[in-house]
Amino acid sequence: MDVCKPLLAGLTALVRLDLVGNRLTSVPATLGGLTGLTRLQLGGNQLTSVPAALGALTALTFLDLNENQLTSVPAAGAYIRPLLSST
C-alpha cells in the first residue's frame, strides 16, 4: 500500500473505493484526504483497527469493515456512529 500513497493523495474527487479482499493489514493515512469519498469498502481484509484518518472523510455515508480482525475503534470513532445508525 506504500506505493499507493502518492496516487491516493490526488484523488479528492473519488466517490467510491472498493478494497475488499486484498489482505490489507493497514490503511494509509492519506486515505483521509479523499474528501469526496462517500463509499469505502474495506471488508474481507486483515485490519485490526480503524485508522483515525478516516474521521476526515466527512462525505462518507457507507463504510464496510465486515470480515476483518478489528480489536479496537479509535477514540475519534464518534464519526462512525451516524454510519452505523443508518444501516
BELZI-V968923 format. One record per residue. N is the residue number from 1. PHI is phi in whole degrees, 0 to 359 (* if undefined). NEAR is the number of other C-alpha atoms within 10 Angstrom. Layout:
BEGIN
N_PHI_NEAR / N_PHI_NEAR
END
This chain:
BEGIN
1_*_9 / 2_300_8 / 3_295_7 / 4_280_11 / 5_308_14 / 6_295_10 / 7_293_10 / 8_295_17 / 9_303_14 / 10_265_12 / 11_262_15 / 12_293_14 / 13_269_10 / 14_296_14 / 15_252_15 / 16_227_15 / 17_222_14 / 18_248_12 / 19_241_16 / 20_293_17 / 21_66_14 / 22_252_12 / 23_58_14 / 24_292_17 / 25_256_13 / 26_205_14 / 27_235_19 / 28_294_14 / 29_299_15 / 30_297_16 / 31_300_22 / 32_295_20 / 33_275_17 / 34_276_24 / 35_294_18 / 36_271_16 / 37_295_22 / 38_251_17 / 39_224_18 / 40_232_21 / 41_248_16 / 42_239_23 / 43_295_20 / 44_67_18 / 45_245_20 / 46_236_18 / 47_288_20 / 48_253_15 / 49_211_17 / 50_262_18 / 51_297_19 / 52_300_15 / 53_301_16 / 54_294_25 / 55_297_16 / 56_279_15 / 57_276_19 / 58_290_14 / 59_272_13 / 60_298_22 / 61_242_16 / 62_219_18 / 63_227_16 / 64_255_16 / 65_239_19 / 66_301_13 / 67_57_14 / 68_242_19 / 69_245_14 / 70_297_14 / 71_243_9 / 72_204_11 / 73_236_14 / 74_298_15 / 75_303_8 / 76_279_13 / 77_291_14 / 78_301_11 / 79_295_17 / 80_281_17 / 81_308_9 / 82_300_12 / 83_293_14 / 84_292_11 / 85_286_7 / 86_269_8 / 87_266_7
END
